[in-house]
Amino acid sequence: MVFRWRDYRHGNASRQMSLDPDEFIRRFLIHSLPDGFHRIRHYGFLANGCRRARLATIRQLLPVTEGEFGEPTDDAPLVARLPRFDPAVCPCCGGALLRDNQGENSATI
Protein backbone atom coordinates (compact mmCIF):
# COMPACT_ATOMS: atom_id res chain seq x y z
CA MET A 1 0.00 0.00 0.00
CA VAL A 2 1.44 3.37 -1.01
CA PHE A 3 0.16 6.68 0.36
CA ARG A 4 1.22 10.31 0.11
CA TRP A 5 2.00 12.55 3.06
CA ARG A 6 3.47 15.98 3.74
CA ASP A 7 6.87 16.25 5.40
CA TYR A 8 6.58 19.48 7.36
CA ARG A 9 10.12 19.20 8.73
CA HIS A 10 11.62 19.37 5.25
CA GLY A 11 9.90 22.34 3.66
CA ASN A 12 6.39 20.91 3.39
CA ALA A 13 7.59 18.42 0.76
CA SER A 14 5.15 15.86 -0.58
CA ARG A 15 6.45 12.32 -0.07
CA GLN A 16 5.29 8.76 -0.62
CA MET A 17 5.54 5.86 1.78
CA SER A 18 5.02 2.20 1.14
CA LEU A 19 3.69 0.06 4.00
CA ASP A 20 2.31 -3.41 4.41
CA PRO A 21 -1.47 -3.36 4.95
CA ASP A 22 -1.05 -4.65 8.53
CA GLU A 23 1.37 -1.86 9.41
CA PHE A 24 -0.87 0.77 7.80
CA ILE A 25 -3.88 -0.42 9.80
CA ARG A 26 -1.79 -0.51 13.01
CA ARG A 27 -0.65 3.09 12.50
CA PHE A 28 -4.15 4.22 11.59
CA LEU A 29 -5.80 2.57 14.61
CA ILE A 30 -3.40 4.27 17.02
CA HIS A 31 -5.41 7.44 16.39
CA SER A 32 -8.88 5.95 16.86
CA LEU A 33 -10.54 5.62 20.26
CA PRO A 34 -13.32 3.33 21.48
CA ASP A 35 -16.79 4.79 22.10
CA GLY A 36 -16.97 6.73 25.34
CA PHE A 37 -13.31 7.79 25.33
CA HIS A 38 -12.34 11.42 24.81
CA ARG A 39 -9.18 12.45 23.02
CA ILE A 40 -6.97 14.67 25.13
CA ARG A 41 -5.71 17.72 23.28
CA HIS A 42 -4.26 20.95 24.56
CA TYR A 43 -5.94 24.15 23.40
CA GLY A 44 -5.24 27.83 23.95
CA PHE A 45 -2.00 28.78 25.65
CA LEU A 46 -1.01 25.10 26.04
CA ALA A 47 -1.21 24.45 22.28
CA ASN A 48 2.11 23.08 21.08
CA GLY A 49 2.87 25.79 18.53
CA CYS A 50 2.93 28.70 20.96
CA ARG A 51 3.39 27.10 24.38
CA ARG A 52 6.83 28.49 25.30
CA ALA A 53 6.14 32.06 24.26
CA ARG A 54 2.74 32.18 25.96
CA LEU A 55 3.98 30.59 29.20
CA ALA A 56 6.82 33.13 29.32
CA THR A 57 4.29 35.95 28.91
CA ILE A 58 2.02 34.47 31.59
CA ARG A 59 4.94 34.18 34.02
CA GLN A 60 5.76 37.86 33.46
CA LEU A 61 2.16 38.93 34.05
CA LEU A 62 1.59 36.90 37.24
CA PRO A 63 2.34 38.75 40.48
CA VAL A 64 4.86 36.18 41.74
CA THR A 65 7.95 37.27 43.63
CA GLU A 66 11.32 35.75 42.73
CA GLY A 67 12.02 32.51 44.56
CA GLU A 68 8.47 31.99 45.79
CA PHE A 69 8.13 28.60 44.14
CA GLY A 70 11.78 27.71 43.65
CA GLU A 71 12.66 27.32 47.32
CA PRO A 72 11.86 24.01 49.05
CA THR A 73 9.62 24.45 52.05
CA ASP A 74 9.32 22.54 55.28
CA ASP A 75 5.97 20.74 55.11
CA ALA A 76 6.20 19.19 58.59
CA PRO A 77 3.54 21.50 60.18
CA LEU A 78 1.18 20.81 57.28
CA VAL A 79 1.70 17.05 57.52
CA ALA A 80 1.09 17.16 61.28
CA ARG A 81 -2.36 18.72 60.67
CA LEU A 82 -3.46 16.04 58.19
CA PRO A 83 -5.96 13.49 59.48
CA ARG A 84 -4.51 10.10 60.29
CA PHE A 85 -5.65 7.08 58.29
CA ASP A 86 -4.92 3.56 59.44
CA PRO A 87 -5.32 1.08 56.56
CA ALA A 88 -5.99 -1.76 59.03
CA VAL A 89 -9.12 -0.03 60.43
CA CYS A 90 -12.43 0.31 58.59
CA PRO A 91 -13.21 4.02 58.06
CA CYS A 92 -16.98 3.36 58.38
CA CYS A 93 -17.32 1.28 61.54
CA GLY A 94 -13.85 1.35 63.09
CA GLY A 95 -13.51 -2.45 62.97
CA ALA A 96 -10.38 -4.28 61.90
CA LEU A 97 -10.02 -5.06 58.20
CA LEU A 98 -9.15 -8.56 57.09
CA ARG A 99 -7.09 -8.97 53.94
CA ASP A 100 -7.18 -11.80 51.45
CA ASN A 101 -4.00 -13.22 49.94
CA GLN A 102 -3.97 -10.58 47.14
CA GLY A 103 -3.77 -7.77 49.72
CA GLU A 104 -7.18 -6.29 48.91
CA ASN A 105 -9.75 -5.43 51.56
CA SER A 106 -12.16 -8.33 51.81
CA ALA A 107 -14.16 -8.07 55.01
CA THR A 108 -14.49 -6.30 58.33
CA ILE A 109 -14.86 -7.86 61.79
N, C-alpha and C positions, 0 to 999 in steps of 0.2 A: 504494500500500500504506500503510495507516494502522496504527500500533501505539501502545500506551500505555507510558509510562515514568514513573518517579518522579524528581522534581526535588528532590534532597536539599539543594541550595543555597537553595531558596526554601521552606522549611518542609515538606519531604516532600510537596509537592503532586503530584497525579497529572496528567500532561499527555499530550497526543496529538501525534504527529508524522507527517507525510505525506512519504513518500519514493518515488522511482522504484524499481522492483524492482532495477535494476542497482546503485543506490547502497546499497540495503538489503543486498544480497549482499556488496558491497565492504566495508561496515562490519562485517558479521557475520564475514567470512573473515579480517579483521585479527586476530581472537581465536583462530583455529584454527591448529594447528601440524601439520606433516607427521609421519608416523610416525617415531619415533626421536628427535625433538626433545623437550626438557624445558622447560616454562615456568618462567621465573625469577620467584620471588616471595619477598619478604622476610618472615620470620616473627620472632616473639619481640620482642626489643628494637629491631629494625630495622623493625618493622611501621609503616606510615605514620601510624596514628592516635596513637601514643604515642612516636614516635621522639625528639623534642626533649626531653621530660621524662625519659625513660629515659637518654638519652645524658648529660644534665646530672647525673643521679644517679650514673652510672657514673664520670664524670670526678671527682666528689667522693670516691668510694670508692677510686679507684686511688691508690696511693702515688707520685704524680708531683710533683716539686718544681716551683715556678713557673719558667717560662722554659726548662725542659728540652728541650721540643720547638719552642719558638718561635724560638730563636736559630739562625741559620745556622752551620753548622760547616764547617771546612776539611777536605775529603775527600781532599786530595792524598796523605797517607800511605797511605790505604786504596787509592786508585787505583794507587799505585806497587807495591802488593803483588799486584795482580790479574795473572793470567797473560796474556801477550801472545798475540794471535791475528792472524795475517797472512792476509787473505782470498785472497792470491795463492798460498798454499802449502796443499797437501792435508794435513789433520790426521792422516790415516791413514799415508801413506807418506812425507810430506815433499816430494813432487814438486811441480812448478809446475802450477797449474790453468790450463787454457785456457778462454776464455769464448766463447760464441757471440754473434751480433749482438744477442740480447735481453738479454745481461748475466747469464745464468744459467750455473752451472757445467756444463760439458759433458763434459770429459775431463781426465785427468791424463797427464803425460808421465813 
